[in-house]
């Protein structure tokens, strides 16, 4: 019996870009630390590019639920996926998706002035369950290649049975809040500067290590180029 044919991915879901500036709404207005806020869509996209794990916040049966999951995105929306049995993926409800990168600890002269250098985005919207087969396949391709560029073309694509067991949600990128904190502690010109204590930033970075093969993999199976070349690099 011949294997079930694999579906072909459709076109990119939404090629049209949103405006270059993020709108200010009741959910996205920066009320504290406004100097760290950004209304530039380019900053939002840079934060999304730099990671591949988000936290999906949703109310399920009257209780808040926050789910860590991988994501993919295009110019208009962000995609997350999971099992059709997942309670957080029902769709049709307001959600908040967050992506955060920690770039270092800000160690000041006083504990009160300690902080974190970070980049973060909060995306608000109604989660839409993707039902169109072509968009669903294209969204899964975005998600796969965002985490592991080139993997969609290398690995076996999902079968119809696997697609039926998978839920894909789309959340518009139209309403988002972005904040970025960089630089040194803020108490260098205050009274605590006379204490003679060290203050500064302890940077934090992460890089991909060497690929580790599956123990059941035949030894002669080479590491594909798109995976091998990521060793020693950072995502995005």
C-alpha positions in Angstrom: 0.0 0.0 0.0 1.4 3.4 -1.0 1.8 5.9 1.9 -0.7 8.6 2.4 0.2 11.7 0.3 1.4 14.6 2.3 -0.4 17.9 1.9 1.4 20.8 0.2 1.7 24.0 2.1 -0.3 26.9 0.9 0.9 30.5 0.4 2.0 32.7 3.2 -1.1 33.4 5.2 -1.2 37.2 5.3 1.5 39.0 3.2 0.1 42.5 3.8 1.9 44.4 6.5 0.4 46.4 9.4 1.3 50.1 10.0 4.9 50.9 11.2 3.7 52.3 14.5 1.8 50.4 17.2 -1.5 51.9 18.3 -2.0 52.9 21.9 -5.1 51.3 23.5 -6.3 50.8 27.0 -4.5 47.5 27.0 -1.2 48.6 25.5 -0.8 52.2 26.9 2.5 52.4 29.0 1.5 53.6 32.4 4.7 52.9 34.3 8.4 53.2 33.1 7.2 54.9 29.9 10.7 55.6 28.9 11.2 51.9 28.4 8.1 51.6 26.1 8.2 51.6 22.3 5.6 52.2 19.7 7.8 50.9 16.8 6.5 47.8 15.1 10.1 47.1 14.2 10.9 46.6 17.9 8.0 44.2 18.2 9.2 42.2 15.2 12.8 42.1 16.5 11.6 40.7 19.8 9.5 38.0 18.0 12.5 37.2 15.8 14.8 36.7 18.7 12.8 33.9 20.4 10.5 31.0 19.7 8.8 30.4 23.0 5.9 32.4 24.2 3.4 32.3 27.0 -0.3 32.1 26.1 -2.6 33.5 28.7 -6.3 32.6 28.5 -9.2 32.2 30.9 -10.5 28.6 30.8 -13.7 27.7 32.7 -13.4 30.9 34.8 -9.7 30.3 35.8 -6.6 31.9 34.3 -4.3 29.6 32.5 -0.8 30.4 31.2 0.7 28.0 28.7 4.3 28.0 27.5 4.5 27.1 23.8 6.5 27.6 20.6 5.2 30.2 18.1 5.6 31.4 14.5 4.5 34.6 13.0 4.2 36.7 9.8 3.6 40.4 9.3 0.1 40.3 10.6 -0.3 37.6 13.2 1.2 35.1 15.5 0.5 31.4 15.4 0.5 28.8 18.3 -0.5 25.2 18.1 -1.2 22.2 20.2 -3.5 19.1 20.6 -7.1 19.4 19.7 -7.7 18.2 23.3 -6.0 21.3 24.7 -8.4 23.4 26.8 -6.4 26.6 26.1 -6.7 26.3 22.4 -10.5 26.5 22.1 -10.3 29.8 20.2 -12.9 32.6 20.1 -11.8 34.1 23.4 -9.5 37.0 24.4 -5.9 36.0 25.0 -2.6 37.7 26.0 0.6 36.3 24.5 3.9 37.4 26.0 7.5 37.0 24.7 10.4 38.0 27.0 14.1 38.0 26.7 16.4 38.6 29.7 19.7 40.3 28.6 21.3 40.8 32.0 21.0 41.6 35.7 21.3 45.3 36.6 23.1 45.2 40.0 23.0 48.5 41.7 24.4 49.9 44.9 21.1 49.5 46.7 18.7 46.5 46.4 15.8 48.9 45.6 17.6 50.0 42.4 18.3 46.5 41.1 16.7 45.5 37.9 16.8 43.5 34.7 17.8 44.4 31.2 15.1 42.9 29.0 13.0 43.0 25.8 9.4 42.1 26.1 6.2 42.1 24.1 2.6 41.6 25.2 0.1 40.8 22.4 -3.6 41.2 23.0 -6.4 39.9 20.8 -9.0 37.3 20.2 -7.6 33.8 19.4 -8.9 32.6 16.1 -9.0 28.9 15.4 -7.6 28.3 11.9 -9.9 26.0 9.9 -8.8 26.7 6.4 -6.6 23.7 5.4 -4.1 25.8 3.3 -3.7 28.5 6.0 -3.3 25.8 8.7 -0.5 24.2 6.8 1.1 27.5 6.0 0.9 28.5 9.6 2.5 25.3 10.8 5.3 25.9 8.3 5.9 29.3 9.7 5.9 27.9 13.2 8.3 25.1 12.3 10.8 27.2 10.3 10.7 30.0 12.9 12.1 27.6 15.6 14.3 25.6 13.2 14.8 27.3 9.8 14.9 24.8 7.0 13.3 22.0 9.0 10.0 22.1 7.2 11.7 21.2 3.9 13.9 18.6 5.5 11.5 16.6 7.7 8.4 14.7 6.7 5.4 17.0 6.6 2.3 16.3 8.7 -0.2 13.8 7.4 -3.9 14.5 7.2 -4.4 12.4 10.4 -1.8 14.5 12.2 -3.3 17.7 11.0 -6.7 16.6 12.2 -5.2 16.1 15.7 -3.6 19.5 15.7 -5.2 22.9 16.6 -3.7 26.1 15.3 -4.6 29.5 16.7 -3.9 32.9 15.1 -3.6 36.1 17.1 -3.4 39.4 15.3 -0.3 41.5 15.9 -2.3 44.7 15.6 -2.6 45.4 19.4 0.7 44.9 21.2 2.8 46.5 24.0 6.6 46.6 23.8 9.1 47.5 26.5 12.9 47.4 26.4 15.4 48.2 29.2 19.1 48.6 28.5 22.1 50.1 30.2 23.6 50.6 33.7 22.0 51.1 37.1 20.2 54.3 37.8 21.9 55.2 41.1 25.3 56.2 39.8 24.7 59.9 40.5 22.8 59.5 43.8 23.8 59.4 47.4 24.5 55.6 47.2 27.4 56.3 44.9 29.4 57.3 48.0 29.2 53.8 49.4 32.1 52.5 47.4 30.2 49.4 46.3 30.5 47.7 42.8 27.6 48.3 40.5 27.0 47.3 36.9 25.4 44.8 34.6 25.8 41.0 34.5 25.0 40.1 30.9 23.2 37.0 30.0 23.4 35.3 26.6 22.5 31.9 25.2 23.8 30.1 22.2 23.1 26.8 20.4 25.5 24.0 21.3 26.7 21.1 19.1 23.8 18.9 17.8 23.3 15.7 19.8 22.1 12.8 17.6 19.3 10.4 18.5 20.9 7.3 20.1 18.9 5.1 17.6 20.2 7.1 14.6 22.5 5.2 12.2 26.0 6.5 12.7 26.4 7.3 9.0 23.5 9.8 9.1 24.9 13.2 8.6 23.8 16.3 10.5 21.9 18.5 7.9 23.5 21.7 7.0 20.7 23.9 8.3 21.1 22.4 11.8 24.9 22.1 11.9 25.4 25.8 10.9 23.5 27.0 14.0 26.1 25.7 16.4 27.6 28.6 18.4 24.9 31.0 17.1 21.9 32.7 18.8 18.3 32.3 17.6 17.1 35.0 15.3 
